[in-house]
């Protein structure tokens, strides 16, 4: 496995690989590091489907707000490199902020509408930063496939829209959320949780499971389903709900308030963002048109 830190090294290795193995697929797994089994599952899928797999590790300051956790975001490069090698990664790109942004960028990628709700609403500018850095990574590596976890389903929708609108020649591969044994979605931020908060955080997956059943009830509306989800989450004393919404997916538009969700023809997402103390967790579940869980 090769580990590099500069753009020039990355360009050199990518050009060499394409010249020597022109028929191989190249896979990209973009991450912010502090890797866990969820990331490992993306690496393994890339390894299985591509002849050459690239992992990027970069905590991108553009997607953090002024009062968010950029400075304290967990980092462990040695551990990350060991996990990457165990899971078949061929090249790790670990640039510094100075390497990626040698001067303040005057150009950014802005994706509208699909960013109007959920994290796009509660974290203004977040997806501008995501779109900008992912666009840079796509240009630098020119992958055939890029692998993203569905824990952040809005991010997947945003990136897919960017790729479609700008005709970027990469296939976006959404991968299922990996969970702990008690149902909590794996996240680098889980390390911030106190023991009490960690125990209560399972309420998110519980609320999603209950929503999955409730949406099958005849006459279930968006308003009623969202109210039930909030009631379940509110049973956890430390939970502070940022959002709990039922939307069309991947457009992330709001279904009519009167529509019977049990007969709804479109794909739905139940999306959650909840704070436990200072730690903000997200989770979601995609549902098919008749209320069953839809796996990606």
C-alpha positions as CSV (number, residue, x, y, z in Angstrom):
1,X,0.0,0.0,0.0
2,X,1.2,3.5,-0.9
3,X,0.6,6.4,1.4
4,X,1.1,9.9,0.0
5,X,0.4,13.5,1.1
6,X,0.8,15.7,-2.0
7,X,-1.3,16.4,-5.1
8,X,1.7,15.9,-7.4
9,X,2.4,12.5,-6.0
10,X,-1.3,11.6,-6.4
11,X,-1.4,12.7,-10.0
12,X,1.8,10.8,-10.8
13,X,0.5,7.6,-9.3
14,X,-2.9,7.9,-11.0
15,X,-1.3,8.6,-14.4
16,X,1.1,5.7,-14.0
17,X,-1.7,3.3,-13.0
18,X,-3.9,4.2,-16.0
19,X,-1.0,3.9,-18.4
20,X,0.1,0.5,-17.1
21,X,-3.4,-1.0,-16.4
22,X,-5.7,0.9,-18.8
23,X,-8.6,-1.6,-18.4
24,X,-8.7,-1.6,-14.6
25,X,-11.5,0.1,-12.8
26,X,-10.4,2.7,-10.2
27,X,-12.4,3.0,-7.0
28,X,-12.4,6.0,-4.6
29,X,-13.4,5.9,-1.0
30,X,-13.5,9.6,0.3
31,X,-13.3,9.9,4.1
32,X,-12.4,12.3,6.9
33,X,-10.5,9.5,8.7
34,X,-10.8,8.1,12.2
35,X,-11.9,5.0,10.3
36,X,-14.3,2.3,11.6
37,X,-16.0,-0.8,10.2
38,X,-18.4,1.3,8.2
39,X,-15.5,2.7,6.3
40,X,-13.9,-0.7,6.0
41,X,-17.0,-2.0,4.3
42,X,-16.7,0.6,1.6
43,X,-13.0,-0.3,1.2
44,X,-13.8,-4.0,0.8
45,X,-16.5,-3.3,-1.8
46,X,-14.1,-1.1,-3.8
47,X,-11.5,-3.8,-3.6
48,X,-14.0,-6.4,-4.8
49,X,-15.2,-4.3,-7.7
50,X,-12.1,-2.4,-8.8
51,X,-8.6,-3.2,-9.9
52,X,-7.1,-0.2,-7.9
53,X,-8.6,1.3,-4.8
54,X,-7.8,4.8,-3.5
55,X,-8.7,6.0,0.0
56,X,-8.7,9.7,0.8
57,X,-8.3,10.9,4.4
58,X,-8.9,14.7,4.7
59,X,-10.8,16.6,7.4
60,X,-12.2,19.3,5.2
61,X,-12.5,22.7,6.9
62,X,-14.9,24.0,4.3
63,X,-17.7,21.7,5.5
64,X,-17.5,22.8,9.1
65,X,-19.3,25.8,10.5
66,X,-17.7,28.3,12.8
67,X,-19.1,26.7,16.0
68,X,-18.6,23.1,14.9
69,X,-16.0,20.5,15.8
70,X,-13.3,20.9,13.1
71,X,-10.4,21.3,15.6
72,X,-11.5,18.4,17.9
73,X,-12.6,16.1,15.1
74,X,-10.9,12.7,16.0
75,X,-7.8,11.9,14.1
76,X,-5.5,8.8,14.2
77,X,-3.4,8.5,11.0
78,X,-1.5,5.4,12.1
79,X,-4.6,3.5,13.0
80,X,-6.3,4.6,9.8
81,X,-3.4,3.4,7.6
82,X,-3.3,0.0,9.3
83,X,-7.1,-0.4,8.7
84,X,-6.8,0.7,5.1
85,X,-4.0,-1.9,4.4
86,X,-6.0,-4.7,6.1
87,X,-9.0,-3.9,3.8
88,X,-7.1,-4.0,0.5
89,X,-6.6,-0.3,-0.2
90,X,-3.8,0.3,-2.8
91,X,-3.2,4.0,-2.3
92,X,-4.0,6.4,0.6
93,X,-4.1,10.2,-0.1
94,X,-3.6,12.1,3.2
95,X,-3.2,15.8,2.3
96,X,-2.8,18.7,4.7
97,X,-5.2,21.6,4.6
98,X,-2.4,23.7,3.1
99,X,-2.0,21.1,0.3
100,X,-5.6,21.1,-0.6
101,X,-6.2,24.8,-0.2
102,X,-2.9,26.7,-0.6
103,X,-4.9,29.9,-0.7
104,X,-8.4,30.8,0.2
105,X,-10.6,29.2,-2.5
106,X,-12.6,31.7,-4.6
107,X,-14.4,28.9,-6.4
108,X,-16.9,26.5,-4.8
109,X,-19.5,24.0,-5.9
110,X,-23.0,24.9,-4.8
111,X,-25.8,22.4,-5.1
112,X,-29.3,23.9,-4.5
113,X,-32.7,22.6,-3.6
114,X,-31.6,19.1,-2.6
115,X,-29.6,20.9,0.2
116,X,-32.5,23.1,1.4
117,X,-33.6,20.7,4.2
118,X,-32.1,18.4,6.8
119,X,-28.3,19.0,7.3
120,X,-28.3,21.6,4.5
121,X,-30.8,23.7,6.6
122,X,-29.2,23.2,10.0
123,X,-25.6,23.5,8.8
124,X,-25.5,26.4,6.3
125,X,-22.7,26.1,3.8
126,X,-21.9,22.5,4.8
127,X,-22.8,21.0,1.4
128,X,-20.9,23.7,-0.5
129,X,-17.8,22.5,1.3
130,X,-18.7,18.9,0.6
131,X,-19.4,19.5,-3.1
132,X,-16.2,21.5,-3.5
133,X,-13.8,18.9,-1.9
134,X,-15.5,15.9,-3.5
135,X,-15.3,17.7,-6.9
136,X,-11.5,18.2,-6.3
137,X,-11.0,14.6,-5.3
138,X,-12.9,13.4,-8.4
139,X,-10.8,15.6,-10.7
140,X,-7.5,14.5,-9.0
141,X,-8.2,10.7,-9.0
142,X,-10.7,10.4,-12.0
143,X,-12.2,7.3,-10.5
144,X,-14.6,5.0,-12.3
145,X,-16.6,4.4,-9.1
146,X,-16.8,6.3,-5.8
147,X,-18.2,4.7,-2.6
148,X,-20.3,6.5,0.0
149,X,-22.1,5.2,3.1
150,X,-25.9,5.8,3.2
151,X,-25.7,6.9,6.8
152,X,-25.4,10.3,5.3
153,X,-28.1,9.8,2.7
154,X,-28.4,13.5,1.9
155,X,-24.7,13.7,1.1
156,X,-25.2,10.8,-1.3
157,X,-28.1,12.6,-3.0
158,X,-26.2,15.8,-3.2
159,X,-23.1,14.2,-4.7
160,X,-25.2,12.2,-7.2
161,X,-26.9,15.5,-8.3
162,X,-23.6,17.2,-8.7
163,X,-22.3,14.3,-10.8
164,X,-25.4,14.3,-13.0
165,X,-25.5,18.1,-13.4
166,X,-21.8,18.5,-14.3
167,X,-21.5,15.2,-16.3
168,X,-18.7,14.0,-14.1
169,X,-17.7,10.5,-15.4
170,X,-18.0,8.6,-12.1
171,X,-20.5,6.0,-10.8
172,X,-21.7,6.9,-7.3
173,X,-22.1,3.6,-5.3
174,X,-24.3,4.0,-2.2
175,X,-23.5,1.4,0.5
176,X,-25.6,0.3,3.4
177,X,-25.2,1.8,6.8
178,X,-23.1,-0.4,9.1
179,X,-24.4,-0.6,12.7
180,X,-23.2,-1.6,16.1
181,X,-24.8,-4.8,17.6
182,X,-27.4,-2.6,19.4
183,X,-28.4,-0.8,16.2
184,X,-26.5,2.5,16.6
185,X,-25.1,3.6,13.2
186,X,-21.3,3.6,13.2
187,X,-19.8,7.1,13.2
188,X,-16.5,8.6,14.0
189,X,-18.3,11.0,16.3
190,X,-19.6,8.1,18.5
191,X,-16.3,8.4,20.4
192,X,-17.6,11.7,21.9
193,X,-20.6,10.1,23.6
194,X,-20.6,9.8,27.3
195,X,-21.6,6.3,28.7
196,X,-25.2,7.6,29.4
197,X,-25.5,9.3,26.0
198,X,-24.1,6.2,24.2
199,X,-26.8,4.0,25.9
200,X,-29.6,6.4,25.0
201,X,-28.4,7.0,21.4
202,X,-29.9,3.6,20.3
203,X,-33.2,5.4,20.4
204,X,-32.5,6.6,16.9
205,X,-32.5,3.1,15.3
206,X,-35.5,2.2,17.5
207,X,-37.4,5.2,16.2
208,X,-36.5,4.2,12.6
209,X,-37.7,0.7,13.1
210,X,-41.0,1.9,14.6
211,X,-41.4,4.3,11.7
212,X,-40.8,1.4,9.3
213,X,-43.8,-0.4,10.8
214,X,-46.0,2.7,11.3
215,X,-45.8,3.9,7.7
216,X,-47.6,0.7,6.6
217,X,-50.7,1.8,8.6
218,X,-53.6,2.8,6.4
219,X,-54.1,6.6,6.5
220,X,-50.7,7.4,8.0
221,X,-49.7,10.9,7.1
222,X,-46.3,12.7,7.1
223,X,-47.4,14.8,10.1
224,X,-48.5,11.9,12.2
225,X,-45.5,9.8,11.3
226,X,-43.1,12.6,12.2
227,X,-44.9,13.1,15.5
228,X,-44.6,9.4,16.4
229,X,-40.8,9.5,15.6
230,X,-40.3,12.5,17.8
231,X,-42.3,10.9,20.7
232,X,-40.0,7.9,20.6
233,X,-36.8,9.9,20.5
234,X,-38.1,12.2,23.3
235,X,-38.2,9.2,25.6
236,X,-34.4,9.5,25.8
237,X,-33.7,12.3,28.3
238,X,-30.5,13.5,26.8
239,X,-31.9,13.6,23.2
240,X,-32.2,17.1,21.6
241,X,-33.8,16.8,18.2
242,X,-32.4,18.9,15.4
243,X,-34.7,17.3,12.8
244,X,-36.9,14.3,12.3
245,X,-38.4,14.4,8.8
246,X,-40.1,12.2,6.2
247,X,-39.2,13.2,2.7
248,X,-39.2,12.0,-0.9
249,X,-35.8,10.5,-1.8
250,X,-33.6,11.4,-3.5
251,X,-35.2,14.8,-4.3
252,X,-35.7,15.5,-0.6
253,X,-39.0,17.2,-1.2
254,X,-41.9,17.2,1.2
255,X,-44.8,14.8,0.4
256,X,-48.3,16.4,0.6
257,X,-49.5,16.6,4.2
258,X,-52.7,14.7,3.4
259,X,-51.2,11.8,1.4
260,X,-51.6,8.3,2.7
261,X,-48.1,7.1,3.0
262,X,-49.1,3.4,3.1
263,X,-50.1,3.9,-0.6
264,X,-47.4,6.4,-1.5
265,X,-45.8,5.6,-4.9
266,X,-42.4,7.3,-4.3
267,X,-39.4,6.3,-2.3
268,X,-39.3,7.9,1.1
269,X,-36.6,8.6,3.6
270,X,-37.0,9.0,7.4
271,X,-34.1,11.2,8.3
272,X,-32.9,12.1,11.8
273,X,-30.4,14.4,13.4
274,X,-30.2,14.4,17.2
275,X,-27.8,15.9,19.7
276,X,-26.7,14.0,22.8
277,X,-24.9,16.6,24.8
278,X,-22.5,18.3,22.3
279,X,-22.5,15.3,19.9
280,X,-24.7,15.5,16.9
281,X,-25.7,12.1,15.4
282,X,-27.5,11.5,12.1
283,X,-29.3,8.4,10.9
284,X,-32.0,7.5,8.4
285,X,-33.9,4.7,6.7
286,X,-35.1,4.4,3.2
287,X,-38.6,3.0,2.7
288,X,-40.2,1.5,-0.4
289,X,-43.6,2.6,-1.7
290,X,-45.4,0.2,0.7
291,X,-43.5,1.0,3.8
292,X,-40.9,-1.8,3.8
293,X,-37.3,-1.1,4.3
294,X,-35.5,-0.4,1.1
295,X,-31.9,-1.7,1.1
296,X,-29.3,0.0,-1.2
